[in-house]
Amino acid sequence: MAKVPAIAKAFAGRWRIVEMDVWDNDFLDLVEEAHLTFKGAADGEIGFGALKGFLDVRYGARDGSACAEFSWEGHDESDPACGRGWATIGTAGRLVGHFYIHNADDSGFVCERA
């Protein structure tokens, strides 16, 4: 089992996606409560709308702030989907970042601790 990097502890746990640039809040909670979850040294998941993805996370820094960069794969409705994204810890302990669906939409997002 990989050692959990110290920086990962700042991101660990479930975060509620409270805002996305492209999708409205009614859509975000379509199937389950919209969330971004970080687990262990490199795992996590994202779920919003009809999308569910499993993360492969790398922790580091972006512009001097702690950052979690990830690739993901899963499904959007019944179709296979994949992509990438990143999140930094912003003001008031919120996560801010960007989420990309390969060959499809992308959106900025904001999360709060669940």
WODAPE-V69385 format. One line per field, one symbol per residue. burial: + if it has 16 or more other ideal C-beta (glycine too) atoms within 10 Angstrom, else -. A space follows every 10 residues. Layout:
burial: ???
This chain:
burial: -------+-- +---+++-++ --+----+-- ---++++++- -+-++++++- +++++-+-+- -----+++++ ++-+-+---- +++++++++- ---++++-++ +-----+-++ +---
